[in-house]
Amino acid sequence: MSTQLFLHSHYVGAGFNEKALSLLQDVLIYDPTKRKTAAQVLKHDYFDDLKKMPAPMRSNNRPIPQLEMDCWRVHSQEQEDDSDTD
């Protein structure tokens, strides 16, 4: 039984988040040449709500820099630029 069929048979209709199920299907592919890269996984719809969250605020009402997300955006852009030149 394929991973996709297994996940669907066990989790669809059981209240499992469809985006989470889709993400699992993408990362549980055995063949590494067909599996999503980390940069591709971070672009998955599952993370859309996280990307839309407002920046956390300090006690003085100044935003805390979101270095990790900013680094992710820079890295993702670099990956896209690299793939455009291939």
C-alpha positions as CSV (number, residue, x, y, z in Angstrom):
1,M,0.0,0.0,0.0
2,S,1.4,3.4,-1.0
3,T,2.0,6.1,1.6
4,Q,-0.7,8.2,0.0
5,L,-3.3,5.5,0.2
6,F,-2.3,4.6,3.8
7,L,-2.6,8.2,4.9
8,H,-6.0,8.7,3.2
9,S,-7.4,5.5,4.5
10,H,-6.4,6.3,8.1
11,Y,-6.8,10.1,8.4
12,V,-9.3,11.5,5.8
13,G,-12.6,12.1,7.4
14,A,-11.2,11.7,10.8
15,G,-10.9,15.4,11.3
16,F,-7.3,15.5,10.2
17,N,-6.2,18.8,8.6
18,E,-6.1,18.4,4.8
19,K,-3.1,20.7,4.5
20,A,-1.2,18.7,7.1
21,L,-2.0,15.4,5.3
22,S,-0.8,16.9,2.0
23,L,2.4,18.0,3.6
24,L,3.0,14.6,5.1
25,Q,2.5,13.0,1.7
26,D,5.1,15.3,0.2
27,V,7.8,14.6,2.9
28,L,7.2,10.8,3.3
29,I,8.1,10.0,-0.3
30,Y,10.8,7.3,-0.1
31,D,12.6,8.2,-3.3
32,P,14.7,11.3,-2.5
33,T,14.6,12.5,-6.1
34,K,10.8,12.7,-5.9
35,R,10.6,14.0,-2.3
36,K,10.2,17.8,-1.7
37,T,13.2,19.7,-0.6
38,A,13.2,21.7,2.6
39,A,12.8,24.9,0.7
40,Q,9.8,23.5,-1.2
41,V,8.3,22.2,2.1
42,L,8.5,25.6,3.7
43,K,6.4,27.0,0.7
44,H,3.7,24.4,1.4
45,D,0.1,25.7,2.0
46,Y,0.3,24.2,5.5
47,F,2.5,27.1,6.6
48,D,0.5,29.9,5.0
49,D,-1.2,30.9,8.3
50,L,2.1,31.1,10.1
51,K,3.5,33.4,7.4
52,K,0.6,35.7,7.8
53,M,1.0,36.1,11.6
54,P,1.8,39.6,12.8
55,A,5.3,40.1,14.3
56,P,5.4,39.6,18.1
57,M,5.7,42.8,20.1
58,R,8.1,43.6,22.9
59,S,6.9,45.1,26.1
60,N,7.8,48.6,24.7
61,N,5.5,47.9,21.7
62,R,8.4,47.6,19.3
63,P,8.2,44.5,17.0
64,I,10.6,41.6,17.6
65,P,12.5,41.0,14.3
66,Q,11.5,37.7,12.7
67,L,15.0,36.7,11.7
68,E,14.1,33.1,11.0
69,M,11.2,33.9,8.6
70,D,13.3,36.7,7.0
71,C,16.1,34.2,6.5
72,W,13.6,31.7,5.1
73,R,12.4,34.3,2.6
74,V,15.9,35.2,1.5
75,H,16.8,31.5,1.2
76,S,13.7,30.7,-0.8
77,Q,14.3,33.6,-3.2
78,E,17.9,32.4,-3.7
79,Q,16.6,28.9,-4.4
80,E,14.1,30.3,-7.0
81,D,16.8,32.3,-8.6
82,D,19.1,29.3,-8.8
83,S,16.3,27.1,-10.3
84,D,15.6,29.8,-12.9
85,T,19.2,29.6,-14.2
86,D,19.2,25.8,-14.5
